[in-house]
């Protein structure tokens, strides 16, 4: 069975046309930043969830949960995901513009 890849950017263009989706997305921006990064890494690697899971030695369901944004993976899991997708894990702290600690 062959699956058609739909680039995340292409799907997102359609979703963001809906003002309710756009507002809800903005409200959850920080919570879903990691999920977005995982999906983007997988999409850029042109891999399915099943392919990433196989390289990580796990199941497609685990990858789906990671990409859902509802779980917070360990650094070890993120490193394994990065290796499977041919990327490098980078963790950074960013100060929101206009904010001072």
ChimeraX attribute file (.defattr): number of C-alpha atoms within 10 A of each C-alpha:
attribute: neighborCount
match mode: 1-to-1
recipient: residues
	/A:1	3
	/A:2	4
	/A:3	6
	/A:4	7
	/A:5	10
	/A:6	10
	/A:7	13
	/A:8	14
	/A:9	11
	/A:10	9
	/A:11	10
	/A:12	11
	/A:13	10
	/A:14	9
	/A:15	14
	/A:16	13
	/A:17	10
	/A:18	10
	/A:19	10
	/A:20	11
	/A:21	12
	/A:22	13
	/A:23	12
	/A:24	10
	/A:25	15
	/A:26	12
	/A:27	11
	/A:28	11
	/A:29	12
	/A:30	10
	/A:31	15
	/A:32	17
	/A:33	11
	/A:34	19
	/A:35	20
	/A:36	16
	/A:37	12
	/A:38	21
	/A:39	21
	/A:40	16
	/A:41	19
	/A:42	23
	/A:43	18
	/A:44	14
	/A:45	14
	/A:46	14
	/A:47	16
	/A:48	17
	/A:49	18
	/A:50	16
	/A:51	18
	/A:52	22
	/A:53	20
	/A:54	13
	/A:55	14
	/A:56	19
	/A:57	11
	/A:58	13
	/A:59	15
	/A:60	17
	/A:61	12
	/A:62	14
	/A:63	20
	/A:64	16
	/A:65	14
	/A:66	20
	/A:67	20
	/A:68	15
	/A:69	17
	/A:70	12
	/A:71	13
	/A:72	13
	/A:73	12
	/A:74	9
	/A:75	11
	/A:76	9
	/A:77	13
	/A:78	18
	/A:79	16
	/A:80	20
	/A:81	23
	/A:82	19
	/A:83	15
	/A:84	21
	/A:85	21
	/A:86	13
	/A:87	15
	/A:88	14
	/A:89	12
	/A:90	8
	/A:91	7
	/A:92	5
	/A:93	5
	/A:94	6
	/A:95	9
	/A:96	7
	/A:97	6
	/A:98	5
	/A:99	6
	/A:100	6
	/A:101	3
